């Protein structure tokens, strides 16, 4: 990185359960993919050391040169998901950028959103999504390829396909997934146009 370039910061959110980090293989893979050939100068296995017991959210911040910037730990409590406002977006979030201002602007004052790009569902503001049609289907082109999504695709639990707005609206079953909540079917959900 040239000295005149502004550093770009990325992060990973990692679930720690009873002092044990979960699904590190998938976080390491995403870090490697995000760094595009640059080697990370930190090892998640040696780095993560939660000061709290129970369910903990670790936030590992690093830059695109592979340098560790900070590690933070927070006790975790899952929030409820019910209403999802469909919001059209045009921005890119193909890496887990620390700067989430585009997502925050899209979310505005809504409880939660589903971002629609090129007429297809991508993600919520904090999670990948899936609908059920003879099996669970997740968007082929999510905004961000999440680690839980990657794991469930590898296990064969999820299949990828484009999910149009109409297909989403017709869904009888809907789920969200991320590193902290795992795969969570939302029993009572409402989509708002």
Buried (B, 14 or more C-beta within 10 A) or exposed (E): EEEEEEEBBBBBBBBBEEEEBBBBEBBBBBBBEBBEEBEBEBEBEEBBEBEBEEBBBBBBBBBBEBBBBEBEBEEBEEEEBEBBBBBEBEEEBEBBBBEBEBBEEBBEEBBBBBBBBEEBBBBBBBBBBBBEBEEBBBBEBBBBBBBBBBBBBEEEEBBBBEBEBEBBEEBEEBBBBBBBBBBBEBEEBEBEE
